[in-house]
Amino acid sequence: MSPLYSQLIQVREKLQLLLSRHEDAVKKIQQLSRENEKLKQQLAQSQEKTATLSEQVDALRIGSLALDADSKKELEKRINLYLKEIDKCMALLKT
């Protein structure tokens, strides 16, 4: 065998090895991409669930407070102020 032929065979073997490694890397990237998307979805669901639970905790705290008459009136005033502000914002958004 000539030295040139044996070098050509070595180059061919190395090229085949590189192609095989490339295919493996592409498959790994695809797998990691799918896993990443799945984890993103799980994170979004967890964040949504956390927000819902936080709202429920706040509602339970407010509901469990033993408010006297003055505190209840103050809370009602604050809620009404918030509602007015929300109505103003909604009106601005409609225009």
C-alpha positions in Angstrom: 0.0 0.0 0.0 1.2 3.4 -0.8 1.6 6.0 2.0 -0.9 8.2 0.3 -3.5 5.5 0.2 -3.0 4.7 3.9 -3.3 8.4 4.8 -6.5 8.5 2.8 -7.9 5.6 4.7 -7.0 7.2 8.0 -8.7 10.5 6.9 -11.8 8.5 5.9 -11.9 6.7 9.3 -11.5 10.0 11.1 -14.2 11.6 9.0 -16.6 8.7 9.8 -15.8 9.1 13.5 -16.5 12.8 13.3 -19.8 12.2 11.5 -20.8 9.7 14.1 -20.0 12.1 16.9 -21.8 14.9 15.2 -24.9 12.7 14.9 -24.7 11.8 18.6 -24.3 15.5 19.4 -27.3 16.5 17.3 -29.4 13.8 19.0 -28.3 14.9 22.5 -29.1 18.6 21.6 -32.6 17.5 20.5 -33.1 15.5 23.7 -32.0 18.4 25.8 -34.2 20.8 23.9 -37.2 18.7 24.5 -36.3 18.3 28.2 -35.8 22.1 28.4 -39.3 22.8 26.9 -40.8 20.3 29.3 -39.1 21.9 32.3 -40.2 25.4 31.1 -43.8 24.1 31.0 -43.5 22.6 34.5 -42.0 25.9 35.8 -44.9 27.9 34.3 -47.4 25.5 35.9 -45.6 25.8 39.2 -45.5 29.5 39.1 -49.2 29.6 38.2 -50.0 27.3 41.1 -47.9 29.3 43.5 -49.7 32.5 42.5 -53.1 30.8 43.0 -52.1 29.4 46.3 -50.7 32.8 47.4 -54.1 34.4 46.5 -55.9 31.8 48.5 -53.7 32.3 51.5 -54.3 36.1 51.3 -58.0 35.5 51.0 -58.0 33.1 54.0 -56.0 35.6 56.1 -58.5 38.4 55.3 -61.4 36.1 56.0 -60.0 34.9 59.2 -59.3 38.3 60.6 -61.6 39.3 63.4 -62.2 42.9 62.4 -64.0 45.4 64.5 -66.5 47.7 62.9 -64.0 50.5 62.4 -61.5 48.2 60.7 -64.2 46.8 58.5 -65.3 50.3 57.3 -61.6 51.2 56.7 -61.2 48.0 54.7 -64.3 48.7 52.7 -63.1 52.2 51.9 -59.7 50.9 50.7 -61.4 48.3 48.6 -63.7 50.9 47.1 -60.7 53.1 46.3 -59.0 50.2 44.6 -62.1 49.5 42.6 -62.4 53.1 41.5 -58.8 53.1 40.4 -59.3 49.9 38.5 -62.4 51.4 36.8 -60.3 54.5 35.8 -57.6 52.3 34.4 -60.1 50.3 32.4 -61.7 53.4 31.0 -58.2 54.7 29.9 -57.5 51.4 28.2 -60.8 51.5 26.3 -59.9 54.9 24.8 
